[in-house]
Amino acid sequence: MSTVEIIKEVIEELRPLLNMEGGDMEFVKYDQEEKIVYVKMSGACQMCMQQDDTLEYGLLYSIQEKVPEVLKVINTPL
């Protein structure tokens, strides 16, 4: 399984939790050189004050369990 496929799988595992709160997240791209994952937050997550915590302590940690080389997750602007 490729790195991108693993990252997408992790995002899909977490999406139901965001959906329960009225939000959503989709994979945009993985910059393999910079080791950064780009996602797009939408719905309630788009303006949520906890967005940074969700990205860093939820998504990043979950991705790093399977892809340790990933350094950062960034929400892309609309």
Backbone hydrogen bonds in HBPLUS format (Angstrom, degrees):
<---DONOR---> <-ACCEPTOR-->    atom                        ^
c    i                          cat <-CA-CA->   ^        H-A-AA   ^      H-
h    n   atom  resd res      DA  || num        DHA   H-A  angle D-A-AA Bond
n    s   type  num  typ     dist DA aas  dist angle  dist       angle   num
A0006-ILE N   A0002-SER O   3.02 MM   4  6.33 153.9  2.09 150.1 157.3     1
A0007-ILE N   A0003-THR O   2.93 MM   4  6.22 162.8  1.96 155.1 159.6     2
A0008-LYS N   A0004-VAL O   2.90 MM   4  6.11 165.7  1.92 153.7 157.5     3
A0009-GLU N   A0005-GLU O   2.96 MM   4  6.10 149.7  2.06 140.6 149.0     4
A0010-VAL N   A0006-ILE O   3.01 MM   4  6.34 155.2  2.08 151.1 156.9     5
A0011-ILE N   A0007-ILE O   3.02 MM   4  6.32 162.9  2.05 153.8 158.3     6
A0012-GLU N   A0008-LYS O   2.94 MM   4  6.17 158.5  1.98 148.4 154.2     7
A0013-GLU N   A0009-GLU O   3.01 MM   4  6.28 141.2  2.17 141.6 152.2     8
A0013-GLU N   A0010-VAL O   3.09 MM   3  5.06 123.1  2.43  93.7 108.5     9
A0014-LEU N   A0010-VAL O   3.14 MM   4  6.46 142.1  2.29 145.8 155.5    10
A0014-LEU N   A0011-ILE O   3.10 MM   3  5.21 126.4  2.40  97.9 111.4    11
A0015-ARG N   A0011-ILE O   2.93 MM   4  6.06 138.3  2.11 151.4 163.4    12
A0017-LEU N   A0014-LEU O   3.05 MM   3  5.62 132.2  2.28 116.2 127.7    13
A0018-LEU N   A0015-ARG O   3.04 MM   3  5.14 116.4  2.46 101.4 116.7    14
A0019-ASN N   A0015-ARG O   2.80 MM   4  6.03 160.7  1.84 160.5 167.1    15
A0020-MET N   A0016-PRO O   3.05 MM   4  6.19 145.7  2.17 141.4 148.3    16
A0021-GLU N   A0018-LEU O   2.99 MM   3  5.32 140.8  2.15 105.1 116.4    17
A0023-GLY N   A0018-LEU O   2.87 MM   5  4.96 158.8  1.92 142.6 135.9    18
A0022-GLY N   A0019-ASN O   3.02 MM   3  4.96 163.5  2.05 105.4 109.8    19
A0044-ALA N   A0022-GLY O   2.87 MM  22  5.20 176.9  1.87 121.4 122.2    20
A0024-ASP N   A0042-SER O   3.07 MM  18  5.13 139.1  2.24 136.2 130.6    21
A0042-SER N   A0024-ASP O   2.94 MM  18  5.13 158.8  1.98 139.1 138.1    22
A0026-GLU N   A0040-LYS O   3.01 MM  14  5.29 145.4  2.14 132.5 143.3    23
A0040-LYS N   A0026-GLU O   2.88 MM  14  5.29 150.2  1.97 148.5 157.8    24
A0028-VAL N   A0038-TYR O   2.85 MM  10  5.31 154.9  1.91 152.5 145.7    25
A0029-LYS N   A0038-TYR O   3.25 MM   9  5.23 156.2  2.31 127.8 132.8    26
A0038-TYR N   A0029-LYS O   2.81 MM   9  5.23 173.6  1.81 168.8 167.0    27
A0031-ASP N   A0036-ILE O   2.87 MM   5  5.25 164.1  1.89 165.1 163.5    28
A0035-LYS N   A0031-ASP O   2.65 MM   4  5.47 127.8  1.91 145.3 162.1    29
A0036-ILE N   A0031-ASP O   3.20 MM   5  5.25 144.7  2.34 134.0 140.5    30
A0071-LEU N   A0035-LYS O   2.83 MM  36  5.61 166.6  1.85 154.8 159.0    31
A0037-VAL N   A0072-LYS O   2.94 MM  35  6.33 165.9  1.96 155.0 156.8    32
A0074-ILE N   A0037-VAL O   2.83 MM  37  6.28 160.1  1.87 163.0 169.9    33
A0039-VAL N   A0074-ILE O   2.91 MM  35  6.24 161.5  1.95 156.5 161.3    34
A0076-THR N   A0039-VAL O   2.75 MM  37  6.01 165.2  1.78 170.6 175.5    35
A0046-GLN N   A0043-GLY O   3.08 MM   3  5.55 149.0  2.18 112.3 120.7    36
A0051-GLN N   A0048-CYS O   3.28 MM   3  5.38 161.4  2.31 108.5 110.0    37
A0053-ASP N   A0050-GLN O   3.06 MM   3  5.29 115.6  2.49 103.0 118.4    38
A0054-THR N   A0050-GLN O   2.93 MM   4  6.24 158.8  1.97 158.4 165.3    39
A0055-LEU N   A0051-GLN O   2.94 MM   4  6.21 160.6  1.97 153.7 158.5    40
A0056-GLU N   A0052-ASP O   2.85 MM   4  5.99 169.1  1.86 152.4 155.8    41
A0057-TYR N   A0053-ASP O   2.75 MM   4  5.32 142.8  1.89 137.2 149.0    42
A0058-GLY N   A0054-THR O   3.13 MM   4  4.81 131.6  2.37 110.8 121.7    43
A0059-LEU N   A0054-THR O   2.86 MM   5  6.30 161.5  1.90 163.7 168.1    44
A0060-LEU N   A0055-LEU O   2.80 MM   5  5.95 157.6  1.85 151.9 159.4    45
A0062-SER N   A0058-GLY O   3.12 MM   4  6.13 153.6  2.19 141.4 149.4    46
A0063-ILE N   A0059-LEU O   2.84 MM   4  6.06 160.2  1.88 158.0 163.3    47
A0064-GLN N   A0060-LEU O   2.82 MM   4  6.01 166.0  1.84 157.1 161.3    48
A0065-GLU N   A0061-TYR O   3.15 MM   4  6.32 132.5  2.39 139.0 149.2    49
A0066-LYS N   A0063-ILE O   2.93 MM   3  5.55 142.5  2.07 115.4 125.0    50
A0067-VAL N   A0063-ILE O   2.68 MM   4  5.72 154.0  1.74 153.4 161.3    51
A0070-VAL N   A0067-VAL O   3.18 MM   3  6.09 170.0  2.19 130.5 132.9    52
